[in-house]
């Protein structure tokens, strides 16, 4: 099943627009996991098992694994998700951005080594930097557009040809000319609901990965109302730290589930 089909099924089957971010910070792990050689994998598996029926996607952030020399645990984690929760797509958050042979290797890393369903990428170097990923015709390509950080305005909000903002130009390219395999999506932050609405008006039903709720201050109601499609879907609203570190004891996974359930249900209040 291709990425878009898998995501659409997860939206429906789990009645969810919640994307659970997997950003394992070992300094915040429960005491009973600290010191274990497989601590990163064990922690993430606990979160995954506790939230899989509440999520439309999982989003492991590769830097957290690489910094701990835990790329093998990332590989095992994605394999675990695909074996035990195969209906939930995995978005590898790596924000790759290079061209030619290097981009081809990044694509192989994401889709062959890790087996991710989708990958985040940076469009700054233009079509050359996304084209190699499109060769994987069933995998999603999630392109940075209007990011949730304040500094994103330094470039993304610049006025370009035709009087449009740069992020609007990126949205049009990704939804149109660059979407050669029909699996593209965009990253648009919850911290800019008006821009989120602008992007939705440009791209139609294209999926949007939306970071920025919770710790970054994005408003759930404003986010859903600005970004939902007519069918009440179209969004992967990402929450990481609020869910991952809801508890600090051996019951950390149960605590994570409670927050994930509350977040999913809060989002669903505004989907209609």
Residue pairs with C-beta under 8 A, 6 or more apart in sequence:
1 9
1 138
2 137
2 138
2 139
2 182
2 183
3 89
3 117
3 118
3 138
3 139
3 140
3 183
4 140
4 182
4 183
4 207
6 87
6 89
6 117
7 56
7 57
7 89
7 140
7 207
7 236
8 233
9 87
10 16
10 55
10 56
10 57
10 87
10 88
10 89
11 17
11 56
11 233
12 233
13 87
14 53
14 54
14 55
14 56
14 87
14 88
15 264
15 268
16 54
16 55
16 56
16 264
16 267
16 268
17 56
17 224
17 228
17 233
17 235
17 236
17 237
17 264
17 267
17 268
17 271
18 54
18 55
18 56
18 237
18 239
18 260
18 263
18 264
18 267
19 55
19 56
19 57
19 58
19 59
19 91
19 209
19 236
19 237
19 238
19 239
20 47
20 48
20 51
20 54
20 55
20 57
20 58
20 59
20 238
20 239
20 240
20 243
20 260
21 58
21 59
21 60
21 61
21 93
21 211
21 238
21 239
21 240
21 241
21 243
21 244
22 44
22 47
22 48
22 58
22 59
22 60
22 61
22 64
22 77
22 240
22 244
23 60
23 61
23 64
23 240
23 241
23 244
24 40
24 43
24 44
24 64
24 65
24 68
24 70
24 244
25 64
25 245
26 34
26 39
26 40
26 68
28 244
28 245
28 248
29 39
29 43
30 43
30 247
30 248
30 249
30 250
30 252
31 249
32 250
33 39
33 42
33 43
36 42
38 73
40 64
40 65
40 68
40 70
40 73
40 74
40 77
41 70
41 73
41 76
41 77
41 80
43 252
44 60
44 73
44 77
45 77
45 80
46 252
46 253
46 256
47 243
47 244
47 252
47 253
47 256
48 58
48 77
48 80
48 81
48 84
48 85
49 84
49 85
49 253
50 253
50 254
50 256
50 257
50 260
51 243
51 256
51 257
51 260
52 58
52 81
52 84
52 85
52 88
54 257
54 260
54 261
54 264
55 88
55 260
55 264
56 88
56 89
56 236
57 88
57 89
57 90
57 91
57 236
58 81
58 88
58 89
58 90
58 91
59 90
59 91
59 92
59 93
59 209
59 236
59 238
59 240
60 74
60 77
60 78
60 90
60 91
60 92
60 93
61 93
61 240
62 71
62 74
62 92
62 93
62 94
65 71
65 73
65 74
74 114
75 113
75 114
75 115
78 90
78 92
78 114
78 115
78 116
79 115
81 88
81 90
82 90
82 115
89 117
89 118
89 140
90 115
90 116
90 117
90 118
91 116
91 117
91 118
91 119
91 120
91 140
91 142
91 209
91 236
92 110
92 114
92 116
92 118
92 119
92 120
93 120
94 106
94 110
94 119
94 120
94 121
95 120
95 121
95 122
95 144
96 103
96 106
96 110
96 119
96 120
96 121
96 122
97 121
97 122
97 123
97 124
97 125
97 129
98 106
98 125
98 129
99 125
99 128
99 129
100 128
100 132
103 128
103 129
103 130
103 131
103 132
103 133
104 132
106 119
106 132
106 133
107 119
107 132
107 133
107 135
107 136
110 116
110 119
110 133
110 139
111 119
111 133
111 136
111 139
116 139
117 139
117 140
118 139
118 140
118 141
118 142
118 183
118 185
119 133
119 139
119 140
119 141
119 142
120 142
120 143
120 144
120 187
120 209
121 129
121 130
121 133
121 141
121 142
121 143
121 144
122 129
122 143
122 144
123 129
123 130
123 143
123 144
123 145
123 170
123 173
123 174
127 173
127 177
127 178
130 141
130 143
130 178
133 139
133 141
134 141
134 178
134 180
134 181
136 181
137 181
137 183
138 181
138 183
139 183
140 183
140 184
140 185
140 207
141 181
141 183
141 184
141 185
142 184
142 185
142 186
142 187
142 207
142 209
143 170
143 174
143 178
143 184
143 185
143 186
143 187
144 170
144 186
144 187
145 156
145 167
145 170
145 171
145 174
145 186
145 187
145 188
145 199
146 152
146 156
146 167
146 171
146 187
146 188
146 189
146 192
146 195
146 196
146 199
147 156
147 187
147 188
147 189
147 211
148 189
148 190
148 191
148 192
148 211
148 212
148 216
148 218
149 189
152 189
155 166
156 165
156 166
156 167
156 170
157 165
157 166
157 167
158 165
158 166
159 165
159 166
160 166
160 169
161 169
165 195
167 188
167 195
167 199
168 198
168 199
168 202
170 186
171 186
171 198
171 199
171 202
171 203
172 202
172 203
174 184
174 185
174 186
174 203
174 206
175 184
175 186
175 202
175 203
175 204
175 206
178 184
179 206
184 206
185 206
185 207
185 208
185 209
185 236
186 199
186 203
186 206
186 207
186 208
186 209
187 208
187 209
187 210
187 211
188 195
188 196
188 199
188 208
188 209
188 210
188 227
189 195
189 196
189 210
189 211
189 212
189 216
189 218
190 196
190 210
190 211
190 212
190 213
190 216
190 218
190 219
190 220
190 222
190 223
190 237
191 212
191 216
191 217
191 218
193 218
193 219
193 222
193 223
193 225
193 226
193 227
194 226
196 208
196 210
196 223
196 226
196 227
197 226
197 227
199 208
199 227
200 208
200 226
200 227
200 228
200 229
200 234
204 229
205 229
205 231
205 234
206 234
207 234
207 235
207 236
208 227
208 234
208 235
208 236
209 236
209 238
210 218
210 223
210 227
210 235
210 236
210 237
210 238
211 218
211 238
212 218
212 223
212 238
213 219
213 220
213 223
213 237
213 238
213 239
213 263
214 239
214 240
214 241
214 242
214 263
215 240
215 241
215 242
220 237
220 263
220 266
220 267
220 270
221 269
221 270
223 235
223 237
224 235
224 237
224 267
224 270
224 271
225 270
227 234
227 235
228 234
228 235
228 270
228 271
232 271
232 272
233 271
237 267
239 259
239 260
239 263
242 259
242 263
243 256
243 259
243 260
243 263
244 256
245 252
246 252
246 255
246 256
246 258
246 259
247 253
247 254
247 255
247 256
